[in-house]
Amino acid sequence: KSSSLCLGKSFKVPMFIRDEPRFGYRGFLLDAARSPYKMSDLRDAVDMTARVKLNILHLRLSDDTGFLLQNDLVKGCQDCKADQLEQNRLKYSDDDLRSLVAYAHTRGVRIVPEIDLPGHAQGWGPEYAMCCPGVRRWGIPLKLNQKKTYVAVKSVLEQLVRIFPDKLIHLGGDELSGECFAKGERLGCGRPDPDTCQGISDCLYFFETQLTAIVDQLPAKRTVVRWMDLMESHGGNGVSPLLMHPDIYKDTWGMSWRGFNEVLILGGFQDHWGTFLPRPNPMPLILTSEQWYVPPRPTAKQKNQEFGCNRCFDEMYVSPWGKGAKELYEAKDAAKKVTKLPEALQRRVKGGTVAAFEVEDKVLREWYSWALVCGVAERLWSSSHINDPKEAINRINENKRWLSYVSPGSHP
């Protein structure tokens, strides 16, 4: 409603201010599984997430390099390589995580946990992760052909529900190593008789049906979020057969990170020779992009940047993927292209996420990382017509000094 602002004692200026976010899901993804963070680092991340008007902390708790829950069945990697030792020493207790949830709640931040399934599972330890000699060392899947894998998955998901009250739970699904299925001596198949497994799609269908049953039996109802990688065509033509099963992903939110075609696939369309066709279960969408990644390590230019340089914002934030802040804000990614989607798909976009994959703890504490996050936060809060990157860069440059005062790295 209308209100007045008193200026001195002589007159009033009538004002009407309305400010609300464009999207309800405005996330910051923190990859704790690959960069060990202390609890104090996580609380600092919650504080900064709230300060830049994001409302979701997407917390990754498992990957090939680590499994961060203290779970009686999943002990993690016991014979880790040198580059995995630090992450696997770190475990968060249930009480640690509950205290983080309570801390975030008082600051208006929801925590959405992620356990990556069925790939990136080497951190579960050799009891559950496939042995894939001669293939890449990331994206390693769970052993889908043993009953105890599903017992462990059920235990882990029940633990998450006890700790995290949010209605969303992220169950990964990215970068699954198909080579393991080809070379892994049929260990990828979940059927009682491995000889009946007809390729990776057949194996994954079995896993996904088992996972769906586990989720349906959880003591509290949750909406599952998945990365879209499992939904791609494993043969390179069209869409994964998993998408065409009416009992798979029917209540799932899809998270896209690779580009515009992913959004069309997730949103209910398949790309087949350039033609977009409807599929059975259109998904609500959460958007992110490689342009929306916080650089994991600071450059010399970032470290030595002076506050007064208004042209330097774009020059500072050049990620290892070659994308600077201008591209990030200008959104040469799904968030801008959402305006080109069919209207029915636009309505299914729930929001977006800026991602901090493998970001060092000392980088996470510094103001320059959060200046970059501000650009994404504005895209998710402000209306679609506020999209001039030059104006945004000026606004964010004006906030540099404020960020330098409030960021965790500005004080002991």
Secondary structure, 3 states (H helix, E strand, C coil): CCEEEEECCCEEEEECCCCCCCCCEEEEEECCCCCCCCHHHHHHHHHHHHHCCCCEEEEECEECCEECECCCCCCCCCCCCHHHHHHHHCCECHHHHHHHHHHHHCCCCEEEEECCCCCCCHHHCCCCECCCCCCCCCCCCECCCCHHHHHHHHHHHHHHHHHCCCCEEECCCCCCCHHHHHHCCCCCCCCCCHHHCCCHHHHHHHHHHHHHHHHHCCCCCCEEEEEHHHHECCCCCCECHHHHCCCCCCCCEEEECCCHHHHHHHCCEEEECCEEEECCCCCCEEECCHHHECCCCCCHHHHHCCCCCCCHHHHHCCCCCCCCHHHHHHCCCHHHHHHHCCHHHHCCEEEEEEEECCCCHHHHCCHHHHHHHHHHHHHHHCCCCCCCHHHHHHHHHHCHHHHHHHCHHHCC
